[in-house]
Each structure stands twice: as C-alpha cells, then as structure tokens.
Amino acid sequence: MSVGRARILALDTHDIRFPTSREHDGSDAMNPDPDYSAAYVVLRTDAVDARGGELAGHGFAFTIGRGNDVQVAAIDALREHVVGREVQDLCDDPGVLSRALIGDSQLRWLGPEKGVMQMAIGAVVNAAWDLAAKRAGKPVWQFLADADPEWLVSQIDFRYIEDALTPAEALELLRAGKVGSSERTALLRESGYPAYTTSPGWLGYSDEKLTRLAKQAVAEGFTQIKLKVGADLHDDIRRFRAARAAVGEDLRIAIDANQRWNVQEAIDWVRALSEFEPYWIEEPTSPDDVLGHAAIRRAVAPVRVATGEHVQNRIIFKQLLQAGSIDILQLDSARVAGVNENLAILLLAAKFGVPVCPHAGGVGLCELVQHLSMFDYVALTGSIRDRVIEFVDHLHEHFTNPVRMSGGRYLAPSAPGFSAEMYPASIATYRFPDGTFWLEDLRRLNEGVTA
C-alpha cells in the first residue's frame, strides 16, 4: 500500500478509566483500590489502511485511576514532536521519533528517562509502532521478527548500557536468533505461548473466590498462578494454604508483594511462606533498590526473585542483571519508552541468560506485551523454557483485537498492529469525567446524596 507523502495530522488523547476497584480487581498490598485506566493516544493520519479506512496508530500508558489526567497531559506535551511528520518516514524508522522525544532537553529535565514523561514517550512510541506494523500489514511480533537484525540494532539507544551490551553483541544475538525462526513461527501459530494467571490472587478477594478461580485456572490449562501478598502474614499463610489445596502440589504458585517490604522484612516474610514452595517472589522491595534485590535473592533461594513492572528504564535493568539481583526479568510494555527501549531490555536479558516473564496486570497490557515475548521467542532467544506471560481476565472486550487464549496459552495475534486499538464506544463510555458511565455514576451519586 502506498501512502505517498501522507502525514500525521493530529495526536488525540483520552483519559479512560474503568471502575475495577468496586470488585477489588487488581487489588494488592500497596494498591487496594485500583481503577484500571489508560492515558490513551491516537496518531491520526491522512493515509488509508488496507480496508480503505483511516490509517491510525494507537497506544497508551497504564495507570490505576487518579493521576491519569497528569499522564494524559504529559502525552499532550509531546504533540509538537509528532504532528506533521511524514507517515512513511516514521514507519521506516520509528527510532528517529524515539530519539527526538527522549532528547527534548527541556522535557528531559523532568526525568531524565523516568516517570510520567518516560511513560508518555512510551505511549507515543508504541502508537508509532502500531502505525508502522499496520502499514506493513503485520502484527508487531511478526513485524519485529521479520526485520533485518541491522535495522533492529539501529532502533536501540545504547547510551548508558554499552558496558553491558554493545551494538556488535546485540547484532550477533539477533543474527543467531534468525536461525530456525521460520520453524518457531509455525510452532507459535500452532501452539501459542505459555501464560500464567493472576486472576485468582488479587488481595481483596475472599478465600472462597480465590479457591474457585484457582481451580478454574487449572481446568483452563494454566500451569502457574500468582498470589498477591504482603499486607498481613497470617492472612498470606491462610490464603497460600487455600491456594495450594486448590491446585495441588505440582502447580507453580508465584507471589507478588508489590514493593511492600524493606529488605530484611522481605527475607523474613518469604522464608515464612517457604513451606508452600513459592516459585518466585515478585517486587519484594523498591524497584530502584538493585543491591536490596541482590541481598534478597541470596537469602531466599531457591525461591526466585522477579521484578520489572516499575523499573523505569533500561539502565536499572542493566544494573539488576549486572549485580545478579534477579532470576526473572519482568519488562512492562507501557512503563519504559516503548518498543525501542524494550528491544534493548530484551537483548540485555538474552545477553545475561535471564528469562523474561512480562508484567501484564492492567488494562491492555496483555494485548501489548504478547508481541514482545513472541518476538523474543521467534527471533531472539528461541526459547520458551521458564518463560510465561502474565494473564489477567479483565477488560479485553474493549479492544478491537483482544488477546486469544487456549489451554493456558496466548495464541499468536494475526491482525496488523500492536493490538492496542480500543472500540470508539468504549472510549465514549469510559472517558473521564464526561463518558456516559461516569456521567451516570455522578447522577446516581447526587441522587443518593439528595435522597
């Protein structure tokens, strides 16, 4: 499809919030009342897609409610870097946009390369990759897997990480990853990619609901579940005992403290739960504490240490790997600066031989991150051993190309793009504060007050 000199005409943003806190979906020791939310961005163009409609790129940053308006404002601040760019140039080299956004000297002062601005950059960069893959007629995982290794290396910012991974080493890894990629692509399309589920383990769920959902997970083919822990040790022991009784002795159960503990507290707490054989402890302490994670890892082995959903950039991941702080790397598709930075993180993990098990506990995160893991399998590491993608069964119905699951595995997306596009009706309903759901919610609240 030819788009000529088509350009980005607009960068539209939406504050979208879902009331997940009302059923305790997503609840954990640090976040008891999350409303899964998306600071959503659409790159509008004057190009047309294969069906004759508007070619557009979709992306988002994930938050849990309050502050989503701040995240939207951060994305809005990037508009001048995007609008007016030629579609072909952007799709041919998304790295140019990534470097321009990260390199804005005044916005960079707000980071640098961390926090709200980094997530805003990630939303826009991911929207650009969605646009590029749609233009190519491929899902993002295949778009990446089919790309020349030299081109992929050109997409990566090696600043601050060359002491751990050089461009030459990255190129060697990617060239090696091409060997057998066609066979792995066929296997992926036939069998999918293994998953684990957090859906039974939210901290606000009753023991009855935990047990019912854990048994359901086993029936659906999952070979690993995850429990949220960290608020009360006695509750955790009781809940872990119930989960183990529900799923049996052989199924892996990971635990996730969501950064709740100090270092010694994490060590003591995990040891207290060791009788139930937790597979990994996730986010045992601050995501910035590289040496703390290393101390915990040494002390709680053979329980593995996992972290990454709140790690703010490739530099912290580099240090976690260099210090031997983690057994499992949990990259997040919407926390760092988009696909370009996640390519660097995947390559760092491959260099150090650490398996990647992405975080996906949030609206749309399952849809995005499946592409990164599938690329890693098909065209980088060639392995799914000890690798699983998190799955949560929430809000997929709002996406035009939602994840598809079978037998506890992600089925490979076939639709072009990054699977990030939401239905216009969902945006109109859950846009905050003027979506139809929130207006009706306010009306009911006012009626309740006046009554």
N, C-alpha and C positions, 0 to 999 in steps of 0.2 A: 504494500500500500504506500503510495506516495503522498506526502503531506506538504511538499513544496516548501515555502517559507512561512509555514504556519507558526504562530507564536503563542506564548502563554498570555492569555487575555486578563486573567484575574486569579487571585488567591483568596478563596472564600473560606471562612472559618465558622464553626458552630460549637457551642457549649452543650454537650449532650450528657445527660445524667439519667441513670436508671436506679430505682429505689430498692436496691438489693438488701439494704440494711434491715428492711422490715421483716425479712425471713432469715436474717443472720447469715445470708450467703456471703462468703468471703471473709467471715469474721476470724480474727486471730488474737494473739495475746497483746499485740500493740495497736491493732486496728479493730475495735469491737463493733463498729457500726459503719462499714464501708458502703457507699453508694457508687457502684462501678460507673465510671464516667470516661468520656473521650473528648479531648480537645481536638476536634476534627477539622481536617483541611482538605479542600478540593482545588486542584490546579485545573482551571478552565482554559480550553484552547479553542482555536478556530479550525482545528483539524477534525477529521472524521475517522471513526473506527471502522472495522470490517463490516459492521452491520449498517453503516451509513449514519450512525448517531455521533454525538459529540465525543471526541477522544479526550478523556479527563484522567487525571491522576489523583488517587485517594490515599490519605494517610491520617495518622492520629497519634497523640500522646495519651497514655493511660493515666488516669488519676482515680481517686476514690471519693470525689464529691467536692467539698469546699476547697476553693483554690483552683478549680478547673477554669474559672474566668481569668485568673492570672496566667495560666498556661495558654489559654487562647490569645491573650494579649501579647504574650511572647512570640507566638507564631505570627500574629499580625505585624510585629516589628520586623519580620524578615521579608515582607512583601516586596519592597523595592529591589531586593536581590533577585527576584523571581520573575515578576511580571515584565513582559517584553522580550524575554529570552526566546530564541527560536527552538521549536519543538525538536527538530532533527538534531541540533547541536546538543541539547540537553539529553536526549535519548542516546546519542552516540557516546557521550562522556559525562555521566552523572557526577563524576569526581570533580569536575570544574565547579559545579554548584556547591558540592560539599565543602570544597576548599574556600570558596567565596564566603559561605555562611560562617564557617568556623574562624575564618581570618578577618572578619569585620572587627577592626581594632577597638571600636567603642563598645560594641556589644560584648566583645570578648572580655572586657573588664568585669562584666557581671559574672563571669565564670572563674577562670577560663576553663572551657571544656568540662563543665559540670552543671548539675542542677537544672533549673527551669529552662534556661536558654539551650542547653545541650539537648534536652528532650524536645524542645521546639524545633531545633535543627533536624533532629531525628524524624519528626513528623513530616517535615517538608521534603527531606531527602528520600524517605520511604515513599512519599507520594510521587516523586520523580521516577523512582524505580518501578512503581506501579504503572506509570505512564509509559516508560520505556518497554516494559515487558508486554503491555497491551499492544503497543505499536508493532512489536515483533511477533505478536500472535502466540506468545508462550507464557505459561505460569513462571513466576520468578525463579523457582527452584531450577527449572529447565533452562531458563534464560541464562542463569549463572553457570550451570553445568556445561552448557554448550559453548560458553565464551572461551576465547583463547586465554591461556594462562598469563601471557604477557599483558593482555588488556586488563585482566583482573588485578594484577600487581599494580598497574598504573592507577587503579581506583583507590589504593590504600595510602593513607598518610603514615609513613614510618617514623615521623618525628617522635622522639622520646622512647621509641621501642627498639631501635636498631641494636642496642646492646643485648637484646634477647632474640630478635628476629630481623634478619637483613632482607632486602628485596631479593637477593640471589637465593637465599634459603626458601623464601616464600615461593619463588618461581619453581624451584626444584620440587617442593611439596605439591604444587599444583600440576606440574607435568607428570609426576608419579601418580597423582590422583586420576589422571585421564586413562590410565591403563585399566581396562576392564569396566569402564564407565557405562558402556552400552549394555553389558550384561546386568550391571546393577540397576540401571534404569528399568530394564524389563522386570527384574525381581521386585523393585519398588512398586511398579504399576500393578503387579500381580498380587503382592502380599502386603503392601503398606509398610509403615514404620511403627515400631513399638511405642506404646504410651503407658503412662501411669496416671491414676486419677486422684485428685484431692477432694473430689466432691463429697465423700463420706466424712471428711475430717475437720470441717470448719468448727471452730471452738465454741460457737454459740449453739450448736446442735445438741439435742438431747442424746442420751445413751441409746435410746430406742431408735432414733433416726440414724445415728452412726452405725449401729449394728445392721439395720435394714439396708442402708446404702452400701455398706462394706460387702454384705452377702450379694447384693445386686452387682457390684463391681466384679466379683469373682465369676458370677454367672455370665457376665458380658465379656469375659475373656481377659480382663486385666490381670497382670502378674505382679503388680505393685500398687499400693495405695499410700497416701500420706496423711498424717495427723498433725494438726496444729497443737502446739504445747507451749508451756512457759508461764501461764498465769498462776496456777496452783499445782504443786507437785502431787498432792493426794488426788486431785481430780485427774491429773495426767496418768497416774498409775491405774486408776479405775477405768478410764477411757481406753487406755492401751490394752488392759486386760480384756475388756469387752471386744475390742477390735481383733485381738489375736484369737479369741474364742470364735469370732465370726468367720475368719478367713483361714484358720489353720496355722500350723507351724511353719510351713514352707513358703508361703507367700511373703514377699518383701513388704515391710512397712517402714517408710521413711518418716521422720519427724521434723517439724519446722517451728523454730522459736521466734522467727520474725524480728531478730535483733534484740530480744528482750533482756539478755543476761550480760553481766560482767564476765570476765574470762574464767575466774575460779568458780563462779556460780554455774557457768555453762558446764564445766568439767564435772562438778558435783551432781548436777541435775541429770546429765546424760548417763553417768555411772548408776544413778538411782533407777534409771529406766532400762538398764542393760539386760535385765532378766528377760525382757521381751524381744531382745535381739533387733533393735532398730537398725535399719540398713544404712541410713545417713542421718546426720543432724544438719539441718539447713539453717543458715543465718543465725548461728549461735550467739553472735555478738555484733558490734558495729561493723558495717561493711567496709569501713575505712581502716579497720584495725588489722593490718596484714600480719603483724607479729603475734597478735592475740589469736588469730585463727591458727597460726602455726603451733602455738602452745596448746591450744585445744586439741588439734589434730594428734599431736604426740601423746596427749594424755588419755584420749578416749578410744584410740584404736583397739579393736578392729572396726569400730563404728566409723564410717567415712564422714568427712566434713565437706559440705557443699555450700556454695554461696554464689551470688552474682546478680540477682534481680535488682539490687540497689547499688551495684558497683557502677560508678559514674563515668568511667572511661577506660580505654584500652591500657592506660598506664597503670592503674590499680590492678587490673587483671594481670599485667606483666609481672608486677611485684608479688602477687599472690602465687603465681607459678614459680617465679624465681626462688621464693622463700619456702617452697614446699608446704604451703598453707592449706591447700585444698586437694581433695580427691576427685571432686565433681565440679565442673565449671557450669554455672547456670546463667548463660547470657540471656538478655531480655531484648526483644525486637524493638522496643519503644523507649528504653531508658538511655541508651547512648545515641550517637549522632547518625543513626540509620544504618542501612546496609553496608556502606563503605567501612564504617568503624567495626561493624560486626564481622566483616571479612577479616579484618586484622585480628580480632579476638579468636575467631575460628582457627586461623593459622597459628596463632600463639599456642592454643590448646593442642593442635596437632603436633607442633614442634616439641612440646613438653610431654606428649603422650597422655594427656588428661582427657577423659571423656566429657563430652558436652551433653548436658541434660537440661534443656532450656526451661526457663520460667514461663508459664502461660496462664497464671491465675488472674485473669482480668478480662474485661470486655474486648474482644477482637484479638487478644494476644495469641490464642490458639491458631487463629486464621493466619496470622503473620509468621509466627516462628516455625511452623511446619516447613516452610520453604527453606529456611536456613539449615535446619537439620537434614533435610533431604538433599540439598546441595552438598553438605558435608559428607554424607554417605556416598552419593553418586560420584563426586568429582574431587574429593579431598582425602578423607581418611579411608574410605572404602569399608567402613566398619559400622555395625550397629551393636557390637558387644558392649554390654553395660551402658547402653545409651537408650534413653527413653525421653519422650516429650511429655510434659505435663498436660493433662486434660481436665478441664472443669466444664460441667454441663450447664452453662449459663449463657443466654443472650445470643446464641448463634443464629437464631431465627431472624435477626435484624440485618444480616449480611446477605448480599446477593449470591455469593458463592461460599457458603459456610463450610466448615470442616465436615468431613465424612469419616465415620468410624465404623470399623467392623472387627469383631473379635479382639477388642482391646488394642487396635492399631489404627493409626491415621492412614487413610487412603490418599494416594497422591492427587493433588489438585490438577485438573486438566484445563480449567478456564484460564485465559490470558490474564496476567496481572498478579497482584500481591494479595488477593482475597480480602482487601481492605474496604471495599465499597459497601456502604450501608444503603438500605432502601430509603428513598425520599420520605415515605410515610413514617418510618421510624424516626428520622431526623425531625420531622414536623411534630411528632407526638412527644418526644423526649427532650427536645431542645429546651434549655433552661434560661430564663424562667417563663418563657412565653409559649412553650409547647402545649399541646392540648391536654396532656396528662397533668402537667404541673399547674396549669390554669384551673383545671377541675379539682386538683388537690387543694389549691388555695381556696376555692369556693367552698369546699366541704369543711375546711378548717375554720373559715369565717362563720359558716353556719353553725358549726359546733360551738364556737365561742359565744355567738349571739344567743344561741339556744340556752 
